[in-house]
């Protein structure tokens, strides 16, 4: 039976925009009491009112003490934590040699250690309660890496490894679960806020999916905990290619990223929102879906044909 989310207490990090914002709103619609966290205090205030006067706690997830304070505030206000959604993350595009070492480290600090800090805050409270669900945002790029994405992919591979290890440690711990959600490219401000050292303008590779699809998957994991869920057909296709052949999976991912990640024009080097939040774009979507024709995505076709051919041959 699915778990009832009404009156459950849900903590969402990275809640100011994109997947985090969509998920906070989705949990609130189910009657959950939501605690929203992000670096941008002004963005959290508006979201808190949309979620029915949720608790807003400005938090930088790279600061473990701040994440512990987030958990303390949630328990102080609502008495417990039922779901903790580690979603805060940053994006970086750049050839490995061209990526500043401090920028590479900051991606790992935010994406991976942000999830570590969240798990350290949530799991002791889950154990004392005897129940709770930890959900980590990984990525399909945490399963099949891509060119120019060494920092991001490394952080997301690490999140999947962390989630799997925690799941094994939680065997026999009762009603406590560790899950991961793996989105394909999603229509959020992430790509506009990206750190970019390629010299080229960037965009999400097509097809681009709605953040609400990820939010529904996250809510579903809270209701029925599972190991991991891939969101988006292109992500599932890359995962199939990888299962058929590691070499095929790597080839398909490289073609997919190379063919459709860059927009026309050049772009100066930027740190994006690695070190400080970017003002504006405090929305769920960012208009990427309205600017592309999904059926015409050449990269998706390039990735699809080898998988389809191998499946046919094996049958």
C-alpha positions as CSV (number, residue, x, y, z in Angstrom):
1,X,0.0,0.0,0.0
2,X,1.3,3.5,-0.8
3,X,2.2,5.6,2.2
4,X,-0.1,8.5,3.1
5,X,1.8,11.8,2.7
6,X,-0.9,13.9,4.4
7,X,0.7,15.5,7.5
8,X,4.1,13.9,6.8
9,X,7.1,16.2,7.2
10,X,9.2,16.6,4.1
11,X,12.5,18.5,3.8
12,X,13.5,19.6,0.3
13,X,16.9,21.2,-0.4
14,X,17.6,23.1,-3.6
15,X,14.0,24.2,-3.4
16,X,14.2,27.7,-4.9
17,X,13.7,26.7,-8.5
18,X,13.4,23.7,-10.9
19,X,13.0,20.2,-9.6
20,X,13.2,21.2,-5.9
21,X,10.5,23.9,-6.3
22,X,8.2,21.5,-8.3
23,X,8.7,18.8,-5.7
24,X,8.0,21.0,-2.7
25,X,4.7,22.1,-4.4
26,X,3.8,18.5,-5.2
27,X,4.3,17.4,-1.6
28,X,2.3,20.3,-0.4
29,X,-0.6,19.4,-2.7
30,X,-0.6,16.0,-1.1
31,X,-1.0,17.6,2.3
32,X,2.5,17.3,3.5
33,X,4.1,19.8,5.8
34,X,7.1,21.1,3.8
35,X,10.4,22.5,4.9
36,X,12.1,24.3,2.0
37,X,15.8,25.1,1.9
38,X,18.1,26.9,-0.6
39,X,20.7,29.7,-0.6
40,X,18.2,32.3,-1.8
41,X,16.1,33.5,1.1
42,X,13.9,35.8,-0.9
43,X,13.0,32.9,-3.3
44,X,12.1,30.6,-0.3
45,X,9.7,33.1,1.1
46,X,7.5,33.1,-2.0
47,X,7.7,29.3,-2.3
48,X,6.8,28.9,1.4
49,X,3.5,30.8,0.9
50,X,2.7,28.8,-2.2
51,X,3.2,25.6,-0.1
52,X,0.7,26.7,2.5
53,X,3.0,28.6,4.8
54,X,5.8,26.1,4.8
55,X,8.9,26.5,6.9
56,X,11.7,28.2,4.9
57,X,15.3,27.8,6.1
58,X,18.0,29.4,4.1
59,X,20.8,26.8,3.8
60,X,24.0,26.3,1.9
61,X,24.3,22.5,1.7
62,X,28.2,22.7,1.5
63,X,28.1,23.8,5.2
64,X,27.4,20.7,7.3
65,X,26.5,22.8,10.4
66,X,23.9,24.7,8.4
67,X,22.4,21.4,7.2
68,X,22.2,20.1,10.8
69,X,20.5,23.3,11.7
70,X,18.0,22.8,8.9
71,X,17.2,19.4,10.4
72,X,17.0,20.8,13.9
73,X,14.6,23.5,12.8
74,X,12.4,21.0,11.0
75,X,12.1,18.7,14.1
76,X,11.6,21.7,16.4
77,X,8.8,23.0,14.3
78,X,7.0,19.8,13.3
79,X,8.3,17.1,15.7
80,X,9.9,14.8,13.1
81,X,11.1,14.3,9.6
82,X,9.5,11.7,7.4
83,X,11.1,12.4,4.0
84,X,14.4,14.1,3.2
85,X,15.0,15.1,-0.4
86,X,18.6,15.9,-1.2
87,X,18.2,17.9,-4.4
88,X,20.5,20.9,-4.2
89,X,22.9,20.9,-7.1
90,X,25.0,22.8,-9.6
91,X,26.0,22.1,-13.2
92,X,29.4,22.6,-15.0
93,X,30.4,22.2,-18.6
94,X,34.0,22.2,-19.6
95,X,36.8,20.0,-20.9
96,X,38.5,18.4,-18.0
97,X,41.8,20.3,-18.6
98,X,40.0,23.6,-19.0
99,X,38.0,23.3,-15.8
100,X,39.5,25.3,-12.9
101,X,40.4,22.9,-10.1
102,X,38.4,24.9,-7.5
103,X,35.3,24.8,-9.8
104,X,35.6,21.1,-10.1
105,X,35.9,20.8,-6.3
106,X,32.9,23.1,-5.8
107,X,30.6,20.9,-7.9
108,X,31.6,17.9,-5.8
109,X,31.2,19.8,-2.6
110,X,27.7,21.0,-3.6
111,X,26.3,17.9,-5.3
112,X,27.9,15.1,-3.5
113,X,28.9,16.4,-0.1
114,X,25.6,18.3,0.0
115,X,23.9,14.9,-0.2
116,X,26.3,13.5,2.4
117,X,25.5,16.3,4.8
118,X,21.8,15.7,4.2
119,X,22.1,12.0,4.9
120,X,24.1,12.7,8.1
121,X,21.3,15.0,9.3
122,X,18.4,12.8,8.3
123,X,19.4,9.2,9.1
124,X,20.0,9.5,12.8
125,X,16.5,11.0,13.1
126,X,15.0,8.2,11.0
127,X,16.7,5.6,13.2
128,X,15.3,7.2,16.4
129,X,11.8,7.3,14.8
130,X,12.1,3.8,13.2
131,X,11.0,5.1,9.8
132,X,11.9,7.6,7.1
133,X,12.8,7.9,3.4
134,X,15.9,9.5,2.1
135,X,15.7,10.5,-1.6
136,X,18.8,11.7,-3.5
137,X,18.9,13.4,-6.9
138,X,21.4,11.7,-9.1
139,X,21.2,11.9,-12.9
140,X,21.2,9.7,-15.9
141,X,24.7,11.2,-16.2
142,X,25.4,9.4,-12.9
143,X,24.9,6.2,-14.8
144,X,26.4,7.0,-18.2
145,X,28.9,9.9,-18.2
146,X,29.2,12.5,-20.9
147,X,32.0,14.7,-22.4
148,X,32.5,18.1,-20.9
149,X,30.7,16.9,-17.8
150,X,33.5,15.2,-15.8
151,X,32.8,17.1,-12.6
152,X,29.0,16.8,-12.8
153,X,29.1,13.1,-13.8
154,X,31.6,12.3,-11.1
155,X,29.4,13.9,-8.4
156,X,26.3,12.0,-9.7
157,X,28.1,8.7,-9.9
158,X,29.2,9.3,-6.3
159,X,25.6,10.0,-5.2
160,X,24.4,6.7,-6.7
161,X,27.2,4.9,-4.9
162,X,26.4,6.6,-1.6
163,X,22.7,5.7,-2.0
164,X,23.5,2.1,-2.7
165,X,25.9,1.8,0.2
166,X,23.3,3.4,2.6
167,X,20.7,1.1,1.3
168,X,22.8,-1.9,2.3
169,X,23.6,-0.4,5.7
170,X,19.8,0.1,6.3
171,X,19.0,-3.6,5.7
172,X,17.2,-4.7,8.9
173,X,16.8,-1.1,10.1
174,X,13.0,-1.3,9.8
175,X,11.0,1.1,7.7
176,X,13.9,3.3,6.6
177,X,14.8,3.6,2.9
178,X,17.4,5.2,0.6
179,X,16.3,6.0,-2.9
180,X,17.7,7.8,-6.0
181,X,16.0,9.7,-8.8
182,X,17.9,9.9,-12.1
183,X,16.5,12.7,-14.4
184,X,17.3,13.1,-18.1
185,X,17.5,16.7,-19.3
186,X,14.8,18.7,-17.5
187,X,13.4,22.1,-18.3
188,X,14.7,24.1,-15.3
189,X,17.0,27.2,-14.8
190,X,19.9,24.8,-14.2
191,X,21.3,25.2,-17.7
192,X,21.1,29.0,-17.6
193,X,22.9,29.1,-14.3
194,X,25.6,26.6,-15.4
195,X,29.3,27.2,-14.9
196,X,30.7,27.1,-18.5
197,X,34.3,26.9,-19.6
198,X,33.7,25.6,-23.1
199,X,33.6,29.0,-24.9
200,X,30.3,28.0,-26.4
201,X,26.7,28.8,-25.6
202,X,24.9,25.9,-23.9
203,X,21.4,24.5,-23.7
204,X,19.9,21.2,-22.5
205,X,20.2,18.3,-25.0
206,X,16.8,17.3,-26.5
207,X,14.3,16.0,-25.7
208,X,13.7,18.2,-22.6
209,X,11.2,17.0,-20.0
210,X,9.0,18.9,-17.5
211,X,10.2,19.2,-13.9
212,X,6.8,18.1,-12.8
213,X,7.6,14.7,-14.2
214,X,10.5,14.5,-11.8
215,X,8.4,15.8,-8.9
216,X,5.8,13.1,-9.5
217,X,8.6,10.5,-9.4
218,X,9.9,11.9,-6.2
219,X,6.5,11.8,-4.6
220,X,6.1,8.3,-5.9
221,X,9.3,7.3,-4.2
222,X,8.1,8.8,-0.9
223,X,4.9,6.8,-1.2
224,X,6.5,3.5,-2.5
225,X,10.3,3.5,-1.8
226,X,12.3,1.9,-4.6
227,X,16.0,1.7,-5.3
228,X,16.1,4.3,-8.1
229,X,13.8,5.7,-10.8
230,X,14.9,7.1,-14.2
231,X,12.8,10.0,-15.4
232,X,12.7,10.7,-19.2
233,X,12.7,8.4,-22.2
234,X,16.1,9.5,-23.4
235,X,17.6,8.6,-20.1
236,X,16.0,5.1,-20.1
237,X,17.3,4.6,-23.6
238,X,20.9,5.4,-22.6
239,X,20.5,3.0,-19.7
240,X,19.3,0.3,-22.1
241,X,22.3,0.9,-24.3
242,X,24.6,0.6,-21.4
243,X,23.0,-2.7,-20.3
244,X,23.4,-4.0,-23.8
245,X,27.0,-2.9,-24.1
246,X,29.2,-0.6,-22.0
247,X,31.0,0.5,-25.2
248,X,27.7,1.2,-26.9
249,X,26.4,3.2,-23.8
250,X,29.5,5.4,-23.8
251,X,29.3,5.9,-27.6
252,X,25.6,6.8,-27.4
253,X,26.1,9.3,-24.5
254,X,29.1,11.0,-26.3
255,X,27.1,11.4,-29.5
256,X,24.0,12.6,-27.6
257,X,26.0,15.3,-25.6
258,X,28.2,16.4,-28.5
259,X,25.4,16.7,-31.0
260,X,22.9,18.7,-29.0
261,X,24.4,20.4,-25.9
262,X,25.7,23.6,-27.5
263,X,23.7,26.4,-29.0
264,X,24.8,28.8,-31.7
265,X,27.3,31.4,-30.7
266,X,30.1,31.8,-28.2
267,X,30.0,32.4,-24.5
268,X,32.6,33.9,-22.1
269,X,33.9,31.7,-19.2
270,X,31.6,31.9,-16.2
271,X,31.4,30.4,-12.8
272,X,27.6,30.4,-13.0
273,X,26.0,29.8,-9.6
274,X,28.9,27.7,-8.2
275,X,29.9,30.0,-5.5
276,X,26.8,32.3,-5.1
277,X,23.2,32.1,-6.1
278,X,22.1,33.8,-9.3
279,X,19.2,36.2,-8.8
280,X,16.1,35.7,-10.9
281,X,14.6,32.6,-12.5
282,X,13.0,31.5,-9.3
283,X,10.7,29.3,-11.3
284,X,10.1,25.6,-12.0
285,X,10.6,25.7,-15.8
286,X,12.8,28.0,-17.9
287,X,11.1,27.8,-21.3
288,X,13.4,25.3,-22.9
289,X,10.6,23.0,-23.9
290,X,8.7,25.7,-25.8
291,X,11.9,26.5,-27.9
292,X,12.5,23.0,-29.3
293,X,10.7,20.5,-31.5
294,X,11.0,17.3,-29.7
295,X,10.5,14.9,-32.6
296,X,13.3,16.5,-34.6
297,X,16.1,15.8,-32.0
298,X,18.9,14.4,-34.1
299,X,20.9,13.4,-31.0
300,X,18.1,11.3,-29.7
301,X,17.9,9.5,-33.1
302,X,21.6,8.9,-33.1
303,X,21.4,7.4,-29.7
304,X,18.3,5.3,-30.5
305,X,19.4,3.5,-33.6
306,X,22.3,1.4,-32.2
307,X,20.1,0.3,-29.3
308,X,17.2,-0.6,-31.5
309,X,19.5,-2.5,-33.9
310,X,21.1,-4.5,-31.2
311,X,17.7,-5.4,-29.6
312,X,16.5,-6.5,-33.0
313,X,19.6,-8.6,-33.6
314,X,19.4,-10.3,-30.2
315,X,15.8,-11.1,-30.7
